[in-house]
Amino acid sequence: MTSMNISLPEEMKAFVDAQLSRGAYSSVSEYVRELIRQAQRRSAQERLENRLLDGLDSGEPVPVTPAFWDNRRKKLAANINGRERGAGERGKPVRRKKAK
């Protein structure tokens, strides 16, 4: 683990000290790590929400049924099999440049 030094106004330091004295955290480092974890979770939640909103704005809804997932799996398997045989994305042949 690496170290980091920070400067705080007296009011903020007093607030951190109060968190420690009420037993919520055992050290300043523990408190700061928890704040960073919370910020990371908020950031991940924001990314998820943005992706969900993008999905909602992506066009007409498609019913997602077991048949839909079966079809998706078949397309994915065909795509993977095509790539293994030298085909590119969606099974299209890949044109390779000749070595000079």
Secondary structure as the mmCIF struct_conf table of DSSP 4:
data_model
#
loop_
_struct_conf.conf_type_id
_struct_conf.id
_struct_conf.beg_label_comp_id
_struct_conf.beg_label_asym_id
_struct_conf.beg_label_seq_id
_struct_conf.end_label_comp_id
_struct_conf.end_label_asym_id
_struct_conf.end_label_seq_id
HELX_RH_AL_P HELX_RH_AL_P1 GLU A 10 SER A 21
TURN_TY1_P TURN_TY1_P1 ARG A 22 GLY A 23
BEND BEND1 ALA A 24 ALA A 24
BEND BEND2 SER A 26 SER A 27
HELX_RH_AL_P HELX_RH_AL_P2 VAL A 28 LEU A 56
TURN_TY1_P TURN_TY1_P2 ASP A 57 ASP A 57
BEND BEND3 SER A 58 GLU A 60
HELX_RH_AL_P HELX_RH_AL_P3 PRO A 66 GLU A 84
TURN_TY1_P TURN_TY1_P3 ARG A 85 GLY A 86
STRN STRN1 ALA A 87 ALA A 87
HELX_RH_3T_P HELX_RH_3T_P1 GLU A 89 GLY A 91
HELX_LH_PP_P HELX_LH_PP_P1 LYS A 92 LYS A 92
STRN STRN2 PRO A 93 PRO A 93
HELX_LH_PP_P HELX_LH_PP_P2 VAL A 94 ALA A 99
#
